[in-house]
Amino acid sequence: MKITKIETKIVKIPLERPYVWSLGTGSAFSNVLVLIHADDGVIGIGESAYVVGPVREETPEGTKQVIDNYFAPKLIGEDPFDIELIHEKMSSVLPGNLVARAGIDLALWDVMGKSLNLPVYKLLGGNYETRIPVTYTLSIDTPKRMAEQAKFRVDQGYKTVVVKIGHNPEEDIERLRLVREAVGPDIKIRLDANCAYRPDQAIRIIRKMERYDPEFVEEPVKRWDLDGMAEVARAIDTPISSDESNNTLESVLKVIDKEAADIINIKISKNGGLLYCKKIAAVAEAKDVPCLVGGDNTYEVTRQASRHFATSTPQVQRGYGSEGCGPASQSKIDDVTKVVVTYDDVSRLNGYVVVSPGPGLGVEIDEGKVRKYTVLV
């Protein structure tokens, strides 16, 4: 089997309402769909997903150019099953560009699964755990409205909600207090600061928050300040999660070796695709550090890939819910696939989701929706 063609399309889908976090405000998802054609007629579907704000150096427009002009010419004629070699070839053309690589990576796994008539999780390690606990992330809003939204989602079946913080320290404490009052003592609440605080601020604020029993706090300080994050981790009782501060195997090792975080948040696009995510999970397993699967602003393609990853990976089945495996917490008005896992599915499974059936990633593109939302560049 050989790769004959690689296509890319930027697809932009608006949100019903703005999504606010400490690093920006989102009004739409703008991601790159990647289609890999094989000589036997199989077409693999991938996605390179982005977030709003100063988190990554890549952009949808840049990724389309990287894949079209640099990766694709190098990969035409390669066997899609030679995924280690293909990743090495991409690295030899352009280092970094993990989001662009993730789109290629997902499409390759989809080709492999479809060719073998197997779901991707069978190629990643098999079915370790069918049911995946999922979380809902609350956009920054007034404390009262965030508490109301948290209660609504808990009533839908969610067992964990994520409170975005980082705009105002005292208001953040009030956000957590009201959310805890709204959902009761048995629901897990985690906090995500998205790099918002200095270490001294984070220590002071989190100590005040601990009376409301947060599950953990994610990325409390700047992503490059691992010494500062380690200082926070030593000073508080609540666990710390690493997200923006990890993207490569090397960065994950630094986070763990500096004892800057107790949990590793793995994201398919941020970490370069399923191949690298499995390697990161193996590094974490060797260090006995639990993982979870984060979401980004992803369409159903990456969310389904996240389910394959979680289902097949013991290290992300250690009790922490994964937003990336559930429906997007952002209010996007549509998606690019014919079938999408919904909040009703979360309710039906009482806070869990499962991998959708089908060979490969198990997603089917809705061509009409892709045409409708494709951005011409």
Long-range contacts (C-beta under 8 A, 24 or more apart in sequence): 1-38, 1-39, 1-40, 1-42, 1-79, 1-80, 1-81, 1-111, 1-115, 2-38, 2-39, 2-77, 2-78, 2-79, 3-36, 3-37, 3-38, 3-39, 3-75, 3-76, 3-77, 3-78, 3-79, 3-80, 4-37, 4-38, 4-39, 4-76, 5-36, 5-37, 5-76, 6-34, 6-35, 6-36, 6-37, 6-67, 6-68, 6-71, 6-72, 6-75, 6-76, 6-104, 6-107, 7-34, 7-35, 7-37, 8-32, 8-33, 8-34, 8-35, 8-63, 8-64, 8-67, 8-68, 8-103, 9-33, 9-35, 9-64, 9-370, 9-374, 10-60, 10-61, 10-64, 10-374, 10-375, 10-377, 11-299, 11-336, 11-370, 11-373, 11-374, 11-375, 12-60, 12-373, 12-375, 13-299, 13-332, 13-333, 13-334, 13-335, 13-336, 13-373, 14-332, 14-333, 15-330, 15-331, 15-332, 15-333, 16-331, 16-332, 16-333, 17-331, 18-139, 19-52, 19-139, 19-329, 19-330, 19-331, 20-139, 20-140, 20-141, 20-164, 21-53, 21-139, 21-140, 21-164, 21-166, 21-192, 21-194, 22-140, 22-164, 22-165, 22-166, 22-167, 22-193, 22-194, 22-195, 22-196, 23-52, 23-53, 23-54, 23-55, 23-166, 23-194, 23-195, 23-196, 24-52, 24-53, 24-54, 25-52, 26-51, 26-52, 26-297, 26-330, 28-332, 29-297, 29-298, 29-299, 29-328, 29-330, 29-332, 30-60, 30-297, 30-375, 31-60, 31-297, 31-298, 31-299, 31-302, 32-60, 32-63, 32-64, 32-67, 32-100, 32-103, 33-103, 33-301, 33-336, 33-365, 33-370, 34-67, 34-103, 34-104, 34-106, 34-107, 35-107, 36-80, 36-104, 36-107, 36-108, 36-110, 36-111, 38-80, 38-111, 38-115, 40-115, 42-111, 42-114, 42-115, 43-111, 44-80, 44-106, 44-107, 44-108, 44-109, 44-110, 44-111, 44-112, 44-114, 44-360, 45-106, 45-107, 45-110, 45-301, 45-360, 45-361, 45-363, 45-365, 46-102, 46-103, 46-104, 46-105, 46-106, 46-107, 46-108, 46-110, 46-301, 47-102, 47-103, 47-106, 47-269, 47-298, 47-299, 47-301, 47-302, 47-305, 48-99, 48-100, 48-102, 48-103, 48-269, 49-99, 49-102, 49-268, 49-269, 49-296, 49-297, 49-298, 49-299, 49-302, 50-99, 50-269, 50-296, 50-297, 51-296, 51-297, 52-297, 53-194, 55-194, 55-223, 55-244, 56-99, 56-270, 57-96, 58-97, 58-98, 58-99, 58-100, 60-375, 61-377, 62-100, 63-97, 63-99, 63-100, 63-103, 64-377, 66-94, 66-97, 66-100, 67-100, 67-103, 67-104, 70-94, 71-100, 71-101, 71-104, 75-104, 80-108, 80-111, 80-112, 80-115, 81-112, 83-108, 83-109, 83-112, 83-275, 84-275, 87-272, 87-273, 87-275, 87-276, 98-247, 98-248, 98-269, 98-270, 98-271, 98-272, 98-273, 98-276, 99-269, 99-270, 99-272, 101-272, 101-273, 101-276, 102-268, 102-269, 102-270, 102-271, 102-272, 102-273, 102-302, 103-269, 103-273, 104-273, 105-272, 105-273, 105-274, 105-275, 105-276, 106-268, 106-273, 106-274, 106-301, 106-302, 106-305, 106-361, 109-274, 109-305, 109-308, 109-360, 109-361, 110-360, 110-361, 110-363, 111-360, 112-360, 113-359, 113-360, 113-361, 114-359, 114-360, 116-359, 117-359, 118-359, 119-308, 119-355, 119-357, 119-358, 119-359, 119-360, 119-361, 119-362, 120-274, 120-305, 120-308, 120-360, 120-361, 120-362, 121-307, 121-308, 121-309, 121-311, 121-312, 121-355, 122-312, 124-274, 124-278, 124-308, 124-309, 124-312, 124-313, 125-278, 125-312, 125-313, 126-312, 127-311, 127-312, 128-311, 128-312, 128-313, 128-314, 128-317, 129-310, 129-311, 129-314, 129-317, 130-311, 130-354, 130-355, 131-349, 131-352, 131-353, 131-354, 132-307, 132-310, 132-311, 132-317, 132-322, 132-325, 132-326, 132-352, 132-353, 132-354, 133-159, 133-160, 133-320, 133-321, 133-322, 133-351, 133-352, 134-158, 134-160, 134-321, 134-322, 134-323, 134-325, 134-326, 134-327, 134-346, 134-351, 134-352, 134-353, 135-160, 135-161, 135-162, 135-190, 135-321, 135-322, 135-323, 135-326, 136-160, 136-161, 136-162, 136-323, 136-326, 136-329, 137-161, 137-162, 137-164, 137-192, 137-295, 137-323, 137-329, 138-162, 138-163, 138-164, 138-179, 138-329, 139-164, 139-329, 139-330, 140-164, 140-165, 140-166, 140-167, 143-171, 143-174, 143-175, 143-177, 143-178, 143-179, 144-178, 146-175, 146-178, 146-179, 147-175, 147-178, 147-179, 147-181, 147-182, 148-182, 150-179, 150-182, 150-183, 150-189, 151-182, 151-183, 154-182, 154-183, 154-187, 156-343, 156-346, 156-347, 157-346, 157-347, 157-348, 157-349, 157-350, 157-351, 158-187, 158-346, 158-351, 159-187, 159-188, 159-321, 159-351, 160-187, 160-188, 160-189, 160-190, 160-215, 160-321, 160-351, 161-187, 161-188, 161-189, 161-190, 162-189, 162-190, 162-191, 162-192, 162-323, 162-329, 163-189, 163-190, 163-191, 163-192, 164-192, 164-194, 165-191, 165-192, 165-193, 165-196, 166-193, 166-194, 166-195, 166-196, 166-197, 167-196, 169-197, 169-201, 169-204, 169-205, 172-205, 172-209, 173-205, 173-208, 173-209, 176-209, 176-212, 176-214, 177-212, 180-212, 180-213, 185-213, 188-215, 188-321, 189-213, 189-214, 189-215, 190-214, 190-215, 190-216, 190-217, 190-218, 190-241, 191-216, 191-217, 191-218, 192-217, 192-218, 192-219, 192-243, 193-217, 193-218, 193-219, 193-220, 193-221, 194-218, 194-219, 194-243, 194-244, 195-219, 195-220, 195-221, 195-222, 195-223, 195-244, 196-220, 197-221, 198-228, 199-225, 199-228, 199-229, 199-231, 199-232, 202-232, 203-231, 203-232, 203-235, 203-236, 206-232, 206-236, 206-238, 207-235, 207-236, 209-238, 210-236, 210-237, 210-238, 214-238, 215-239, 215-320, 216-240, 216-241, 216-262, 216-263, 217-241, 218-242, 218-243, 218-265, 219-243, 219-244, 219-245, 226-254, 226-255, 226-258, 226-260, 227-258, 227-260, 229-255, 229-258, 229-260, 229-261, 230-258, 230-259, 230-260, 233-259, 233-260, 233-261, 233-262, 234-259, 239-263, 241-265, 241-292, 243-267, 243-270, 243-294, 246-271, 246-280, 247-271, 247-272, 248-272, 248-276, 249-276, 249-279, 249-280, 249-283, 252-280, 252-283, 252-284, 253-283, 256-283, 256-284, 256-287, 256-289, 261-289, 262-289, 262-290, 263-289, 263-290, 263-291, 263-292, 263-320, 264-289, 264-290, 264-291, 264-292, 265-291, 265-292, 265-293, 265-294, 266-291, 266-292, 266-293, 266-294, 266-309, 266-316, 267-293, 267-294, 267-295, 267-296, 267-324, 268-293, 268-296, 268-298, 268-302, 268-305, 268-306, 268-309, 268-324, 269-296, 269-298, 269-302, 270-294, 270-296, 274-305, 274-308, 274-309, 277-309, 277-313, 278-309, 278-313, 281-313, 281-315, 281-316, 282-315, 284-315, 285-314, 285-315, 290-315, 290-316, 290-318, 290-319, 290-320, 291-315, 291-316, 291-318, 291-320, 292-316, 292-320, 292-321, 292-322, 293-322, 293-323, 293-324, 293-325, 294-322, 294-323, 294-324, 295-323, 295-324, 295-326, 295-328, 295-329, 296-324, 297-328, 297-330, 298-324, 298-328, 299-335, 299-336, 299-337, 300-335, 300-336, 300-337, 300-339, 300-340, 300-341, 300-363, 301-336, 301-337, 301-361, 301-363, 303-327, 303-328, 303-341, 304-337, 304-341, 304-355, 304-356, 304-361, 304-362, 304-363, 305-361, 307-353, 307-354, 307-355, 307-356, 308-355, 308-361, 311-354, 311-355, 321-351, 325-353, 326-353, 334-369, 334-373, 335-366, 335-369, 336-365, 336-366, 336-369, 336-370, 336-373, 337-363, 337-364, 337-365, 337-366, 338-364, 338-365, 338-366, 339-363, 339-364
